[in-house]
């Protein structure tokens, strides 16, 4: 498990408000230029969704070199992994891949955690495949700021986000250059600039996550309606309170251990 050391807080609240007031009226190209000249340890964090692909293309067009963090949950669609390869080949960015701790393949994950962990305990699953690997990435790479593809038009917890946010408790700066864009603007940019994108978009998907919890979006549905359909959930944990997620994870693990200890005397062989 990564340490809990945090990057130095870059801005106080008045400064952050001032920055967001200025950036709110800027185009993504200007926001990314500001970010690249403001932060020495700047990374793009992406799962190669449509918004992330737009950001990668804009950075490349501006000649801005930003290394990429990709959290491979070991449960991505094959199409997503193929896109990661194609994107790296086209743009030549430095790619840092982080997977669940102690696992390099889906088979190793199943051997360690069992099959369909997301069904049995989605809190443990989200922390194990996304939150912990991402935190480990920030720690190992000494990231002080990450660029994300989040947009307000995706609704849910993202509807009220700012262009620049500071992660509670850690001080990590998150920059959202497409905060004001709609999905249509993203799609128009992808097609106009011949940007590589996930072929699942041609099959009705708009937001692509793990294969087991993503479906195509129906006509009239919100963009992220295909993620965790039927659940009261809009985020996987990457953009939630890290310490709250970690506390929930540790509580679940403790409960699981207590249950196992309670069962073991009953199943022990009689001498």
ZIWORA-V868063 format. One record per backbone hydrogen bond with DSSP energy under -1.0 kcal/mol. NH is the residue of the N-H (numbers start at 1). CO is the residue of the C=O. E is the energy in kcal/mol with one decimal. If there is no record, write none. Layout:
NH & CO & E
NH & CO & E
This chain:
16 & 12 & -2.7
17 & 13 & -2.4
18 & 14 & -2.2
19 & 15 & -2.5
20 & 16 & -2.5
21 & 17 & -2.5
22 & 18 & -1.7
23 & 19 & -2.8
24 & 20 & -2.0
26 & 23 & -1.9
31 & 27 & -2.1
32 & 28 & -2.7
33 & 29 & -1.8
34 & 30 & -2.4
35 & 31 & -2.5
36 & 32 & -2.4
37 & 33 & -1.4
38 & 34 & -1.0
39 & 35 & -2.2
43 & 145 & -1.9
44 & 67 & -2.6
45 & 147 & -2.6
46 & 69 & -2.2
53 & 49 & -2.3
54 & 50 & -1.8
55 & 51 & -2.3
56 & 52 & -2.4
57 & 53 & -2.0
58 & 54 & -2.5
59 & 55 & -2.6
60 & 56 & -2.1
61 & 57 & -2.6
62 & 58 & -1.7
63 & 60 & -1.2
64 & 59 & -2.8
68 & 94 & -2.9
69 & 44 & -3.2
70 & 96 & -2.7
72 & 98 & -1.9
81 & 77 & -1.6
82 & 78 & -2.3
83 & 79 & -1.9
84 & 80 & -2.1
85 & 81 & -1.7
86 & 82 & -2.5
87 & 83 & -3.0
88 & 84 & -2.0
89 & 85 & -2.1
90 & 86 & -2.0
91 & 87 & -2.8
92 & 88 & -2.3
96 & 68 & -3.3
98 & 70 & -2.2
103 & 100 & -2.1
109 & 105 & -1.8
110 & 106 & -2.5
111 & 107 & -2.2
112 & 108 & -1.6
113 & 109 & -3.0
114 & 110 & -2.2
119 & 116 & -1.3
120 & 116 & -1.4
121 & 117 & -3.0
125 & 121 & -2.2
126 & 122 & -2.7
127 & 123 & -2.2
128 & 124 & -2.4
129 & 125 & -2.8
130 & 126 & -1.7
131 & 126 & -2.1
132 & 127 & -3.0
134 & 130 & -2.1
135 & 131 & -2.4
136 & 132 & -2.4
137 & 133 & -2.0
138 & 134 & -2.3
139 & 135 & -2.1
140 & 136 & -2.8
141 & 137 & -2.5
143 & 138 & -1.7
144 & 41 & -2.0
145 & 41 & -1.5
146 & 173 & -2.6
147 & 43 & -2.9
148 & 175 & -2.8
152 & 179 & -2.2
154 & 151 & -1.3
155 & 152 & -2.2
158 & 155 & -1.7
159 & 156 & -1.3
161 & 158 & -1.4
165 & 174 & -2.7
167 & 172 & -3.5
170 & 167 & -1.0
171 & 167 & -2.2
173 & 144 & -2.0
174 & 165 & -3.2
175 & 146 & -2.7
176 & 163 & -3.6
179 & 176 & -1.8
181 & 178 & -2.0
186 & 182 & -1.8
187 & 183 & -2.9
188 & 184 & -2.6
189 & 185 & -2.1
190 & 186 & -2.4
191 & 187 & -2.1
192 & 188 & -2.6
193 & 189 & -2.2
195 & 190 & -2.3
201 & 198 & -2.2
202 & 199 & -1.1
203 & 200 & -1.7
204 & 201 & -1.3
205 & 200 & -1.8
211 & 75 & -2.6
213 & 210 & -1.3
215 & 226 & -1.8
217 & 204 & -2.7
221 & 218 & -2.2
225 & 222 & -1.8
227 & 224 & -1.6
228 & 213 & -2.4
231 & 228 & -2.2
233 & 231 & -1.8
240 & 237 & -1.5
245 & 241 & -2.3
246 & 242 & -2.7
247 & 243 & -2.4
248 & 244 & -2.3
249 & 245 & -2.3
250 & 246 & -2.6
251 & 247 & -2.2
252 & 248 & -2.1
253 & 249 & -2.3
254 & 250 & -2.3
255 & 251 & -2.2
256 & 252 & -2.3
257 & 253 & -2.2
258 & 254 & -2.3
259 & 255 & -2.3
260 & 256 & -2.1
261 & 257 & -2.3
262 & 258 & -1.9
263 & 259 & -1.6
264 & 260 & -2.3
267 & 263 & -1.1
